[in-house]
Amino acid sequence: MKQKGTIRITEVLLLILIALGIFGGLQLMELRAEEPRRAIVAMEMILSKNYTVPKIFGFNYYNKPPLFNWVLVLMFKFSGSYSEFWVRLPSIFSFFFTAFLVYTIVKRYVNRLAGFVAAILLLVSGDILFYGSVDAGEIDLFLTLLMFVQAIAIFHYSLKQKWWHVFILSYLFMAAGVLTKGLPPLLIQALLLLAWFVYIKQFKKLFSIQHIIGILIGGSLIYLYFMQYSKQSDVLLYLSQLLTESAQRSALGSKWGKIAVNILQSPVQVFYLCLPATALLLYAANKKVRSRLKGNKLFVFSLMFTLIICAIFFLSPETANRYLYPAFPFIAIMASIVYLNAAVILASSKWFIGYKALLYVCIFAACTRIAYDVWGIPYQQKISPQNYRKLSAQILQHAGNNPIYVTGYPHQYDVHSFLFLQPKQDSINGATLLPYQIPYYITKATGTIMRYDSIPQKGLFYLTPIDFLKDKKPQVYFIFFDNWTKRDVVLVKF
């Protein structure tokens, strides 16, 4: 009884340490990677009062649908702040809620211990703990939650033979995923339904009225958004660019040599990205452990989902590691089921890690994340080649905290056709390139959209590449070298 109480205290301590490590780091690192781009789209929605057409610098942004931006809009309006904390909070909430759902579903189909093991294995997954939950302003943890619910609705309700629930819920969350990321949730929905329904011998249900209604409901939500978009902008161009963006990162947009190399190295990548869960999966190498997994429907379903995600990842050399995140909950579920079965077969083996030892391993990971918050993130910020927080503060100081706009030669983007989608133009113009951290921090401070003007207006402050000033003589207030575009940028007033 005393040992059970000690275990419970250790579990609670572990959860507290994980929460401290993750929530404690939300505002330490300046926005980086894709984070400022997600934030600035949401900020421009609020400031322009246009929530339909995503924009950056006042130009249409075509690479992602708007659902995650809408979530950020709600966060900004609720808090009254555009700070890094509120940019990252939705993804962190999504991550912890996904872990809670993992615990709930595994507890229901296995037991409480397996549920807790699965949840903590997800929470301390290496890549999420030290990257995904640090750069949490990106969309992938939010998408992971949507796709987990999408998949679990298929699993849970198909076993209960509640087919209306299966198709309506899964297609609702599939639609939400499509409005967050584009094509991937749609592809995964199709492959998962096919594989799972063949396995449970319900293939005919794919041709049922319930499935047709589910498709219509999910499709209608997507259609309603794009119909609204078409009233304000070129929806054909938007769809073409969205689909091309997805295809370019897949096997469709990659050379065979790159795909072959990616297939060879990806299994190793998946193994270390998902540690420590993937280490526990090694117990399945034991034949007796493996035999106990046969017929475990939750394990089979988790394996199916993971294989589908991994197949897409293996065949797509251009994808980032975070594209694997939707598979992480299912890898954690499989690891917990393998671990519990290994506890029966291998309890006396010197290679078996007892539950208390496993908790200590996870506590070590959580403490390492806290140490990373205290020393690692500040050090990374210190050695970063460009500190955009400080740089933006300098720019604003020279501009007297007045609104700042962007000018320069427009950046040209190629327009691609996709299957039957044939946009009228071959290219489109966008704002001159600047790191997205700059419009984020300047808009955050001024409350004004950092609009791009191809022809600068007199009396306004502008940031512009220095080569734009060849035949012009504006008043120069500040100059800096931009490490991203590798050129000098100046703050001027014409």
C-alpha positions in Angstrom: 0.0 0.0 0.0 2.8 2.4 0.9 4.6 1.6 -2.4 1.4 2.3 -4.3 1.2 5.7 -2.6 4.8 6.5 -3.5 4.2 5.6 -7.1 1.2 8.0 -7.2 3.3 10.8 -5.7 6.0 10.1 -8.3 3.4 10.2 -11.1 2.0 13.6 -9.9 5.6 15.0 -9.5 6.4 13.9 -13.1 3.3 15.7 -14.5 4.2 18.9 -12.5 7.7 18.8 -13.8 6.6 18.3 -17.4 4.1 21.2 -17.1 6.8 23.5 -15.5 9.2 22.6 -18.3 6.8 23.2 -21.1 4.8 26.2 -19.8 7.9 27.8 -18.3 9.6 28.2 -21.7 6.7 29.7 -23.7 7.9 33.2 -23.7 11.7 32.7 -23.4 12.6 32.2 -27.0 11.7 34.8 -29.6 9.4 33.6 -32.4 11.3 31.6 -35.0 10.9 29.2 -37.9 7.2 29.3 -39.1 5.9 30.9 -35.8 6.0 34.6 -36.8 4.4 33.8 -40.1 1.4 32.2 -38.3 1.2 35.1 -35.9 1.4 37.9 -38.4 -1.4 36.4 -40.5 -3.7 36.4 -37.4 -2.6 39.9 -36.4 -3.4 41.3 -39.9 -6.8 39.6 -39.7 -7.6 41.5 -36.5 -6.2 44.8 -37.7 -7.9 44.6 -41.1 -11.1 43.0 -39.8 -10.9 40.5 -42.7 -10.9 37.0 -41.3 -11.5 35.2 -44.7 -8.4 36.0 -46.8 -5.0 35.3 -45.0 -2.5 38.1 -45.7 1.0 39.1 -44.9 2.2 42.7 -45.6 -1.3 43.3 -46.9 -0.7 40.7 -49.7 -2.6 37.4 -50.0 -0.9 34.5 -48.3 -1.6 31.3 -50.2 0.4 28.5 -48.5 -1.9 27.5 -45.6 -5.6 27.6 -44.9 -6.8 29.8 -42.0 -8.1 27.7 -39.2 -5.0 27.9 -37.0 -4.9 31.6 -37.6 -8.5 31.9 -36.4 -7.5 30.1 -33.2 -4.7 32.6 -32.7 -7.2 35.4 -33.4 -9.3 34.1 -30.5 -6.3 33.9 -28.3 -5.2 37.5 -29.1 -8.7 38.9 -28.6 -9.2 37.0 -25.3 -5.8 38.1 -23.9 -5.6 41.5 -25.4 -1.9 40.7 -26.2 0.1 39.5 -29.2 2.9 38.2 -27.0 4.9 35.0 -27.7 3.1 33.3 -24.8 -0.3 33.6 -26.5 1.1 32.7 -29.9 2.3 29.4 -28.5 -0.4 28.6 -25.9 -3.0 27.0 -28.4 -0.5 24.4 -29.5 0.5 23.6 -25.9 -3.1 23.2 -24.8 -3.6 21.0 -27.8 -0.6 18.9 -26.8 -1.8 18.3 -23.3 -5.3 17.7 -24.3 -4.1 15.1 -26.8 -2.2 13.4 -24.0 -5.4 13.4 -21.9 -7.3 11.8 -24.7 -4.6 9.2 -25.1 -4.8 8.4 -21.4 -8.6 8.2 -21.6 -8.8 5.9 -24.7 -6.0 3.5 -23.5 -7.5 3.4 -20.0 -10.8 2.3 -21.6 -9.4 -0.4 -23.8 -6.5 -1.6 -21.7 -6.2 -0.2 -18.2 -5.2 2.8 -16.2 -1.5 2.0 -16.0 -1.2 1.6 -19.8 -3.1 4.8 -20.2 -0.7 6.7 -17.9 2.3 5.2 -19.6 1.0 6.1 -23.0 0.3 9.7 -21.9 3.7 10.3 -20.4 5.5 8.7 -23.3 3.8 11.2 -25.5 4.5 14.2 -23.2 8.3 13.4 -23.0 8.7 12.5 -26.7 12.1 13.8 -27.5 11.4 16.0 -30.6 8.2 17.5 -29.2 9.8 18.1 -25.7 12.8 20.0 -27.0 11.5 21.4 -30.3 7.8 21.1 -30.9 6.8 22.5 -27.5 9.4 25.3 -27.8 8.5 26.5 -31.2 4.8 25.9 -30.4 3.6 28.7 -32.5 3.7 26.3 -35.5 0.5 24.4 -36.4 1.6 20.8 -36.0 0.6 20.1 -32.4 -2.8 21.6 -33.1 -3.1 19.5 -36.2 -2.0 16.4 -34.1 -5.0 16.9 -31.8 -7.4 17.2 -34.8 -6.1 14.1 -36.5 -6.1 12.1 -33.3 -9.7 12.8 -32.7 -10.4 12.2 -36.4 -8.7 8.7 -36.2 -10.1 7.7 -32.7 -13.6 8.5 -33.8 -13.1 5.9 -36.5 -11.7 3.3 -34.1 -14.0 3.8 -31.1 -17.3 4.1 -32.9 -16.6 1.4 -35.5 -16.1 -1.1 -32.7 -19.5 0.0 -31.3 -20.9 -0.2 -34.8 -22.2 3.4 -34.5 -21.7 4.3 -38.1 -23.2 7.7 -38.1 -20.8 8.7 -35.3 -17.9 7.1 -37.2 -18.4 9.1 -40.4 -19.8 12.4 -39.2 -17.2 12.9 -36.5 -14.2 11.7 -38.5 -15.2 13.9 -41.5 -15.8 16.9 -39.3 -12.3 16.7 -37.9 -10.9 15.8 -41.3 -12.4 19.1 -42.6 -10.9 21.0 -39.7 -7.5 19.4 -40.5 -7.9 20.3 -44.2 -8.6 23.9 -43.2 -5.5 23.8 -41.0 -2.9 22.1 -43.2 -4.4 21.3 -46.6 -4.4 17.8 -48.2 -2.7 15.5 -45.7 -5.8 14.9 -43.4 -7.9 14.1 -46.4 -5.4 11.5 -47.7 -5.0 9.9 -44.3 -8.8 9.7 -43.9 -9.1 7.8 -47.1 -6.2 5.4 -46.4 -7.2 4.8 -42.8 -10.9 4.1 -43.5 -9.9 1.6 -46.3 -7.3 -0.2 -44.2 -9.3 -0.4 -41.0 -12.6 -1.4 -42.6 -10.9 -4.2 -44.5 -9.4 -5.4 -41.2 -12.7 -5.4 -39.3 -14.5 -6.8 -42.3 -16.8 -3.9 -42.8 -15.7 -2.9 -46.3 -19.3 -2.6 -47.5 -19.9 0.3 -45.0 -17.6 2.5 -47.1 -20.5 2.5 -49.6 -23.2 3.2 -47.0 -25.5 6.2 -46.8 -23.7 7.1 -43.5 -20.4 7.4 -45.3 -21.9 9.5 -48.1 -23.5 11.9 -45.6 -20.2 12.1 -43.7 -18.4 13.1 -46.9 -21.0 15.7 -47.7 -20.8 17.2 -44.3 -17.0 17.4 -44.3 -16.9 18.6 -47.9 -19.6 21.2 -47.2 -17.5 22.8 -44.5 -14.5 23.1 -46.8 -16.7 24.3 -49.6 -18.4 27.0 -47.5 -15.0 28.5 -46.6 -13.7 28.6 -50.2 -17.0 29.9 -51.5 -16.7 32.8 -49.0 -13.1 33.3 -50.1 -14.1 33.5 -53.7 -16.2 36.5 -53.0 -13.1 38.5 -52.0 -10.2 37.0 -54.0 -9.1 34.5 -56.6 -10.1 31.1 -55.1 -8.7 29.2 -58.1 -5.2 30.6 -57.5 -5.5 29.9 -53.7 -6.6 26.3 -54.2 -3.9 25.7 -56.8 -1.2 27.1 -54.5 -2.4 25.1 -51.5 -2.5 21.8 -53.4 0.9 22.5 -55.0 2.4 23.3 -51.6 1.3 19.9 -50.4 2.4 18.0 -53.5 5.9 19.7 -53.6 6.7 18.2 -50.1 5.5 14.7 -51.2 6.8 12.1 -53.5 5.0 13.9 -56.4 7.5 16.8 -56.1 10.7 14.9 -55.3 13.3 13.1 -57.4 13.7 9.3 -57.0 17.2 9.5 -55.7 16.1 11.8 -52.8 13.2 9.5 -52.1 15.4 6.4 -52.0 17.8 8.1 -49.5 14.9 9.3 -47.4 13.4 5.8 -47.2 16.8 4.5 -45.9 17.3 7.1 -43.3 13.8 7.8 -42.1 13.3 4.7 -39.9 16.3 5.8 -37.8 14.9 9.3 -37.7 11.6 8.1 -36.5 13.3 6.0 -33.8 15.2 8.8 -32.2 12.5 11.5 -32.7 10.0 9.4 -30.7 12.3 8.3 -27.9 11.7 7.0 -25.2 8.5 5.4 -26.6 10.3 3.7 -29.6 12.9 2.2 -27.2 10.0 0.3 -25.4 8.7 -1.0 -28.7 11.9 -3.1 -28.9 10.4 -5.4 -26.4 8.1 -6.6 -29.2 11.2 -8.3 -30.7 10.4 -11.1 -28.1 8.2 -13.7 -29.7 6.1 -14.3 -26.6 5.5 -10.6 -26.2 4.6 -10.3 -29.9 2.1 -13.2 -29.6 0.2 -11.3 -26.9 -0.3 -8.4 -29.2 -2.3 -10.4 -31.8 -5.9 -9.5 -31.8 -5.4 -6.3 -29.7 -7.5 -4.0 -31.9 -6.1 -0.7 -30.3 -2.6 -1.9 -31.1 -3.5 -2.9 -34.6 -5.3 0.4 -35.3 -2.4 2.4 -33.9 0.0 0.5 -36.0 -2.1 1.1 -39.1 -2.2 4.9 -38.5 1.5 5.0 -37.8 2.4 3.1 -40.9 0.3 5.4 -43.0 1.9 8.5 -41.6 5.4 7.0 -41.9 4.8 5.9 -45.5 4.0 9.5 -46.4 7.0 10.7 -44.4 9.4 8.2 -45.9 8.3 9.0 -49.5 8.5 12.8 -48.9 12.1 14.0 -48.6 11.0 17.7 -48.3 8.9 17.2 -45.1 10.1 18.4 -41.7 10.4 16.2 -38.7 7.3 17.9 -37.1 5.1 16.4 -39.9 5.4 13.1 -38.1 3.8 14.5 -34.9 0.3 13.1 -35.7 1.8 9.6 -35.4 3.4 10.3 -32.0 0.2 9.6 -29.9 -0.2 6.2 -31.6 3.4 5.3 -31.2 3.0 6.1 -27.5 -0.1 3.9 -27.4 1.7 1.0 -29.1 4.7 1.4 -26.7 2.5 1.3 -23.6 0.7 -1.9 -24.8 4.0 -3.6 -25.6 5.4 -2.5 -22.3 2.5 -3.9 -20.3 2.8 -7.2 -22.1 6.5 -7.3 -21.7 6.0 -6.8 -17.9 4.3 -10.2 -17.9 6.8 -12.1 -20.0 10.1 -10.3 -19.2 9.6 -9.1 -15.6 12.7 -11.1 -14.4 14.9 -10.1 -17.3 17.8 -7.7 -16.7 16.8 -5.9 -19.8 13.3 -5.0 -18.5 12.8 -1.5 -17.1 10.4 -1.6 -14.1 7.6 1.0 -13.9 9.4 3.0 -11.2 12.6 3.1 -13.3 10.5 4.2 -16.3 9.0 7.1 -14.2 12.5 8.1 -13.2 13.6 8.2 -16.9 10.7 10.4 -17.7 11.4 12.6 -14.7 15.0 13.0 -16.0 13.6 14.1 -19.4 11.3 16.6 -17.7 14.2 18.0 -15.6 16.4 18.2 -18.7 13.6 20.3 -20.3 13.5 22.6 -17.3 17.3 23.0 -17.5 16.9 23.7 -21.2 14.5 26.6 -20.3 16.9 28.0 -17.7 20.2 27.7 -19.6 19.7 26.3 -23.1 17.1 28.7 -24.5 18.9 31.9 -23.2 22.2 30.5 -24.6 20.6 29.8 -28.0 19.2 33.3 -28.0 22.6 34.7 -27.1 24.5 33.0 -29.9 21.8 33.5 -32.5 23.2 35.4 -35.5 20.3 37.9 -35.3 18.2 38.8 -32.3 15.0 40.0 -33.9 13.5 41.2 -30.6 16.4 43.6 -30.0 16.7 44.5 -33.7 13.0 45.4 -33.9 13.3 47.5 -30.7 16.2 49.4 -32.3 14.2 50.0 -35.5 11.2 51.3 -33.5 13.5 53.5 -31.4 14.9 55.2 -34.5 11.4 55.6 -35.9 10.1 57.1 -32.7 7.7 54.2 -32.3 5.8 55.4 -35.3 4.1 53.0 -37.8 6.7 51.4 -40.2 5.9 50.1 -43.6 7.8 48.1 -46.3 8.9 49.1 -49.7 11.3 47.7 -52.3 11.3 45.7 -55.4 8.4 43.1 -55.3 9.3 39.5 -54.8 7.9 37.3 -57.6 6.4 33.9 -56.9 5.7 31.2 -59.5 2.1 30.1 -59.9 1.6 26.4 -60.5 -1.3 24.6 -62.1 -2.6 21.5 -60.3 -4.5 18.8 -62.2 -7.7 20.6 -63.4 -6.9 23.8 -61.6 -5.4 26.2 -64.1 -4.8 29.7 -62.7 -4.8 32.6 -65.3 -1.4 34.0 -64.3 2.1 32.4 -64.3 3.4 34.4 -61.4 2.3 36.8 -58.7 4.0 39.6 -56.9 4.5 39.8 -53.2 6.2 42.1 -50.8 10.0 42.4 -50.8 11.4 39.7 -48.6 12.0 40.4 -44.9 12.3 38.0 -42.0 8.8 37.5 -40.6 10.0 38.2 -37.1 10.3 41.9 -38.1 6.7 42.5 -39.1 5.6 40.5 -36.0 7.5 42.5 -33.5 6.9 45.9 -35.1 3.2 45.2 -35.6 3.0 44.0 -32.0 4.5 47.3 -30.9 2.7 49.8 -33.2 -0.7 48.1 -33.6 -0.5 48.9 -37.3 -0.2 46.5 -40.3 3.3 46.7 -41.8 1.9 47.2 -45.3 3.9 46.9 -48.4 3.9 49.9 -50.7 5.5 49.4 -54.1 5.6 53.2 -54.4 6.6 54.7 -51.0 4.6 57.7 -49.7 6.2 60.9 -48.4 6.5 61.3 -44.7 6.2 57.7 -43.7 8.9 55.4 -42.3 9.8 52.4 -44.5 12.1 49.4 -44.3 13.7 48.6 -47.6 16.7 46.7 -49.0 19.5 49.2 -49.7 19.6 48.3 -53.4 16.1 50.0 -53.8 17.7 53.3 -53.0 20.0 53.5 -56.0 18.3 56.5 -57.6 16.6 57.8 -54.5 17.7 60.1 -51.7 15.5 59.5 -48.7 16.5 60.4 -45.1 18.3 57.3 -43.6 17.6 56.6 -39.9 19.1 53.1 -39.4 20.9 50.4 -41.3 21.4 46.7 -40.5 22.5 43.5 -42.3 19.8 40.9 -42.5 21.2 37.4 -42.1 18.1 35.7 -43.7 18.2 37.6 -47.1 21.9 38.3 -46.8 21.7 42.0 -47.6 21.6 45.4 -46.0 18.2 46.8 -45.0 17.6 50.4 -44.1 15.0 52.4 -42.2 14.2 55.5 -44.3 11.7 58.3 -44.7 11.0 59.6 -48.2 
